[in-house]
Amino acid sequence: MKRKAFLLAAALTLTLPFHAAAQLRDEVRPVEQEDTLRLTLEQALQIALSENVAVKVADKEIERAEYARKGTYASLFPQVNGNAAFQRTIKKQVMYMDFDMSSMGFGGGEGAASGEGEESSAPAAAAARGGSSGGGIEVGRWNTWNAGVSATMPLVNAQLWKSLAISGEQVELAVEQARSSRLDMVTQVKQAFYAVLLAKEALRVYEEVWENAVKSFEQTRRRYNAQKASELEFTRAQATVANAIPNLYNAENSVALSLWQLKAVMGVDLDAAIDVAGSLEDFAEGLSYDEALADEVDLSGNSSLRQLAIQAEQLAETVKLQKYAYLPSLAANYSYSINAMTNDFKFSEYRWTPYSYVGISLNIPIFSGGKRLNDVRVAKVQQAELNYQRVDTERRLRIAIRQYLTTMETSLRSLAAAREAAATARKAYDISAKSYDVGRSTITDLNDASLALTQAELSVSQAVYNFVVAKSQLEQTLGYDFLDENGAVDLQNR
């Protein structure tokens, strides 16, 4: 690209025939593909609603909060758990008694050394020998098997009930955060869309400047060949055309970059063939603003304040939650288990013993070392911090609104002045061009008139751009909705 520009500039400096100028104009202008999709602002926003990554993440966050809330409600239902365990004894416990065990039949007789089975004969023989250790009796068997099921269900639990309310507000907060993401996405798409229109308007202006420079050069070249123009005028005409080329390429590059930015915020492929429809002049019609907004600002729709309000409600519930830790809780319990104790692994001969119970447990908090009290204090401090944050946020929002309104007012005044200046500059350029045609003015006068016209036309576009950008930021701050009842983008009736 740079090599081509250099060669073209060199060619312009030497001769620059008119057909070369026309070829350069075709090369500089961006080539629009046949399948290019031209989008309006509403269409671009509609695509972004379904493709923008931030919006998708916000929707997933709502889904996550919903699942978390359902998980909290599950605490109200019985919690059923199964368990199984095997235990191998390495060293059995020994039991001692403070009387003569032989009087109970554990003495050194045949009955003590024999029994009904192999499992019962070992302890008896040990007892007959005076115990396994100093006259004690080994208790238990080598293998212990246990399996069962247990269930618990809260009956009275104030903390649990309050946590359910907090989880519901967490879903509400996620919904509001998703709304904030959508409002931010709308502002980004608007600004990117306006930036494309501004870049295209600048490209149009610089194309016109370049075409006028080419025409002036052609006329100067003919006059120079007829020895009616000086070499200085011919050289300046060449320089004017050469100086217009970089601006043209920069304007073309700005259009491409702004289109990439628009595609990025829309969430579409950067190689997609899209373009924007309309011009900044379409948005310049009926530009106005409400001066009363500076004094009577309605921030009820602002997403940041809404999120802070939801968080304040959450903290209020959290304070109650921490206070409820002082209250007793009541729960129902049930358990059923079976166990077997053996010395071998003959499962078919095991004797399983069942054990079950049902009951109610009451938990009364008495002393926790000040933990519950400090938890309440922490929640109250968080409440105070959030209140300070809310006041500061509201103050900053009001300042921002005043700045946006001031920018809009300044842009309107600048637009009116720029339009008048553009009309005057256009008239001055036409007069200067005609005067130059008849030889009554110099190429310097024509260049000065062209520069003034360029600056005036760019000022018009810049004023419109500044207004619509400030307006989009104001709408985001005020939290204007942009979807109708059917979920379609509606930027007119909010």
N, C-alpha and C positions, 0 to 999 in steps of 0.2 A: 504493500500500500504506500509506504513512504517513498520507495523507488519510483513508483508510478507518478506520484505527485511531483517528485523532483524533475522527472523527464518532461512532464506536462508543463511545469513552470519554465523549464529551459526552452521548450518549444514556443511557449507564449512570448518569452523574451525576444526570440528571434523574429518570428513572423506571425504566428497565430492566425492562420486562415480561418474563415468563418465555419467551414465544415468541421475543422478540428474542435472549435469551440462547441459546436452542437454535439459532437461525439463525447466531449468531456461532460457536457450537461447530462447526457444519458447515462454515463458511467457513474456520476456522482449521485444521481437520484437513486434512492433505494428501490430495488426491483421487487415488486409485489407478486407473490406466487398466485397462480390461478385459484388455488384452493384456500387462500387466506380468509380466515374468519374475522369479519369486522364486528366488534362487540360494542354495544352501548354500555353505559355505566351500570345500569340495572342488570344487564346480562352478565357483566363481569362479576358483580357482587353475588349473583345467583350461583355462578360456578364456584366462587370462592367459598360459599357456604357449605358446599359438599366436598371440596377438595383441599381447603386450607388445613394445614397440619395442626395449627393451634386450636382450631374448632374441633377437630377430631379428638385431640387430647382432652379438651374440656368435656366433650360428650362421654369419653371413657371415665373421666373423673366422677361424673354424675353416676355412671353405672357402678363404679367402685363404692361410692358412698351409699348407694342403695343396697348393695350386698352387705356392707358393714352394718347398716341399720337392721337388715333381716337377721344378721348374726347376733345382734344385741337382743332382738325379740326372742331368739331361740333360748335365751337364758330363762325364760318364763316356763319352759316345758321341762319335763323330767329329763335328767341327764343319766343315761343308762350306760354302764360300762361292764365289760366282761373281763375276767382275769383268770390266769392259770399259773401255777408255780410248782417247781420241784425242788426239794431240799435234801441234800445228802449230808448226813451227820458224820463229822470227823471224830469228835470226842463227845460221848454221851454225858448228859448231866447226871450227877450222883445225888441221891437223896439219903439223908441221915435221920434216924429216929432215936429218941432218948429213952428207950426201953429195950428189953431183951427180945429180939425178933424171933428167937426160937420158940418163944411161948405162943407165937401166932402161927406156928406151923412152918417157919422158915429155918428150923434147926437142922442139924446134920442127920437126917433120916432118909429113908428111901423116897418118902413122899416129897421131900424137898429137892431131891435130885432128879426126880422124874415128873413128868406131867403129861398132859394130853397131846402135846405136840412139840416139835423141835424148837419152835419160837418161844414157848413158855418155859422150856426146860433150862435154857441158858441163864435167865435171871434167877431162877430157883437154885440152880447149882452155885451161882455166884453168891447168893444169900446164904446157902449152906456152908460156903467157905468163909462166912463172916463178912460178905460184901465185897465189892470190887476194889474198894479203897478204904481201908480203915473201918470196916463195918458198915459202909454205905451201900445203897442199892442204885444201880444204873437205871435211868428212866428213859423211856422212849425207844424208838427203833431207828434203824439206819436210813431208811427212805421215807420221805414224807411227800405226799402228793396232795395238791389242793386246786380246786377249780370252782368258779362261782360267778355270780352276776350281782351288781349293786345298782341302786337307783336313788337319786336325790332330787328333790323338787322344792324350790323356794315357795313358802306360803306367805310370809310377811317379810319384805325386804325393801325398805324405803330407798336405799341407795340404788338398787337395781331399777326400780321404777323411774327414778329421776334420770338415770343414765339413758333410758329409752327416749325420754324427751330431748336430751342432748343429742342423741344420734339422729333424731328427726330433724333438728336444726342444722346438723352437719350436712344433710342432704340438701336442705334449703340453701346453705352457703355454697355448696358445689354448683347448684343451679345458677345462682347469682354470679359465681365466678365464670361459668360458661357464657352467661350473657355478657359479662365484661370482655371476655375473649372475642365474642362476636362483634361487639361495638368497636374494639380495637382493630379487628380485622377490617371492618367497614371503613374506618378512617384510613388505614394503610392502603386499601384498594383505591379509595377516592384520591388520595394524594398521588399514588403511582399513576392513576389514570390521568389526573390533571397534569402530571409531569410529562407524560407522553404528548399530550396536546400542546403543552408549552414548547417542548422540543420540536414538534412538527411545525409549530408556528414560527419558531426561530429558523428552521430549515427553509420554510417558505420565504421568509424575509431575506435570508442570505442568498437564496436562489435568485430572487428578484434583483438583489444588489449585483450579483455576478452577471446576470443577463444584461442589466443596464450598463455594466462596465464593458461587457463584450461589444454591445452596440456602439458605445462611445468610442471604443478602440477602433472598430471598423470604420466609423466615420472619420476619426482622426487619421487613420492610415490612408484613407482615400485623399483627404486634404493634404497629408504630408507628401504623398506621391505626386499630387498636383502642385506641390510647393506653395500651398496656402497655409500650412501649419508648420511651426518650428519643430526642430528635433527634440527640444525640451518637452513640448506638448505630447509628441509621439512617445517619448520615453515615459512620461508620467502616466499616459494611458495604458502602456504596457504594465507598469508597476501596479496600477489600480486593479487590473485583471488578475495579476499574479497574487496580489494581497488578498483578493476575494476567495482564492482557492482554499487556503487553510481554514477559513471560517466555514466554508461549505462542507469540508470534510469533518470538521469538529461538530457541526450541527447534525450531520448524518450519523456520526458516532453517538451523539447524545440521544438521538431517536432510538438507536439499537439498544443502548444501555437502559433507557427508561422502559422500553418494552420488556427487556429481561427482568427488570425489577417488578413490573406489573405481573409477569408470569409467575415470578417467585412468590409473591404475596397471594396470588390466586391459587397456587398449589398445582399448577399444570407444568407440563414438560417445557423446558427452556427452548427446545427446538420446534415447538408447536408454531404453526403459521397463523398468528393472530395479529390483529390491528385494532385500533380504536376508531369508533365512528364519531363524527361531529368535530367541532372545534371549540376553542375557548370562547369564541363569540356567542356560541349557543348558551353558555352559562352566564354570559355577561348581561343577557336580557333580564331585566327586572331585579337587578341586584339591590338589596336593601337589608336593613337590620333594625332591630328594635332597641331604641335607646333606653327604654324602661328596664331592660334586662340588667343593666348595671346597678340599679337601685333595688329592684324587686326580683332577685334571682330565686328561682324554684329549683332547689337541688334534690328534690324528692326522687328524681329518676337517676341521680348519679350512682354509678355502680360501686364506687369506692365507699361512699357513705352508707349504702345499703349493706355492703359486706361488714362494715364496722358495726352497724346496728344489729346484724345477726350475731356477730361475735360478742356484742354486749349482752344479748339475750343468753347466749351460751354461758358466758361468765356468771351471769346472775343465777342460772340454773346450777352452775358448778359450785357456787357458794352454798346453795341449798344442799347440793350433793355431799359436800364436805361436812356440813352440819348434821346431816342424816347419819353420819358415821357414829354419832352418839346414841342412836336408837337401837333397841334390840332387834334381832332378826329371828325368824322362825322358819324351819325347814323340815320337810318330811323325808324319812330315810327308809330304805328297804334293802335287804341283803339276803342272798341265798347262796350257800356254798356246800360243797361236798369234799371230804378229805379221806385219805387212807394212809396208814402208817405200816410199813412192811420192812422186812429184812432182805427180800429178794425181788426179782423182776417177773414174777408169775402173775401177770395182769389178770388172768381169768379167775384167779383165786383171791383177788383183793376184796376186802370188805369196805365199802364206801359208806361213810357216815355223813348224813346231811345235817346242815345247820342253817337256820334262817331266822330273821327277825324283821320287824317293822316298828318304826318309832318316830317320834317328833323331837327335834333338838332345838333348844332355845339358846341363842348366843347373846349375852349381855355385855357390852363393852364397859369396862371398869377403869382401867388405867393403861395408857400407852406411852407414858413418858412425855406427854405434850405434843405428840405427833398430830393428832386430830385437830388440836387447837391451831398449830402452826399451818396445817393445810388450809384451814379456813382463812387465816391471815394472808397466806399466799394468794388465794383466789381473790380476796378483796383488794390487794395491791395490784393485781392484774386488772381489776376493774378500773381502778384509778388511772393506771397507765393508759388503758384503752380510751378513757374519757378525754385525757389530755391529747391523745393522738387524734381523736375525732374532731376536737376543737381546732387543732392545728391543720388538719386536712381540710376542713371546711374553710378556714381562712385562706389557705393556699388556692383552693378552687375558686373562691371569689376573686382573688387577685388574677388568676389565670383568665377568668371570664372577662374581667375588665381589659386585660391585655388583648384578648381576641376581639372584643368589640372595638377597641382603639385601632387595632390593625385593620379591621373591616372598614371603619370610618375613614382612616387614612387612605386605604386602597380605593374607596369610592371617590374621594377627592382627587387622588392621583389619576384615577381612570378618566375623570372628566377633563382634567388638565391635559393628560396624555392624548386623549382623542382630539382635543382642540389643537394641540401641538402637532399631532400627526397630520391633521387636515391642512394646517398652515405649511408644514414641511413638504407635504405632497404638492401643494400649489407652488411653493418656492422651487421645488425640483423641476416641475413641469416648465416653469418660466425659465429656469436656468438651462434646461435641456434645449428649449426652443432658441434661447439666445445663443447657445453654443452652436446650434445648427447653422445659424445665420452669421456666426463669427463675431458676435457682440460680447461674448464672455469667454473666459479661459477655462481650460480643463480643471484648474484649481477651484474655480467657483463651482463647477459642476460636481466635483468630488466633495466639496464642503456641503453642498445641498444634499447629496446622496447620503453622506454620513449623518446629517441631521435627520433625514427621513428614516434611516435605519434605526437610530436611537429612539425616535418617537414611536415607531411601530412596535419595537421591542418593549418599550415602556408600557404601551397599552396592554400587551399580552401579560407582562409581569404584574401589572396592577390587578388584572382579572385573576391571575393565578394566586396572588397573595390573598385576595378576598375569599376565593372558594376554599383555599387551604385553611384559613383561619375559621371559616364557617364550619368546615368539617370537624375541626378540633373543638369548636364550641358545641356542636351537636353531640359529640362524644362526651364532653364534660357534663352536659345537661342530661345525658342518658336518653336521647331521643330514640324511640323504637323505629325500626325500619322494615318490619315484616307485617304483612296484613294478616287477616284471619286464616287465610289458606297457606301461610308460610312463604308467600312470594314476596320479593323485594318491592317495597313501596316507599320511595324517597319523597313523595309529595305529601301524602296524607299520613301524618304520624300521630 
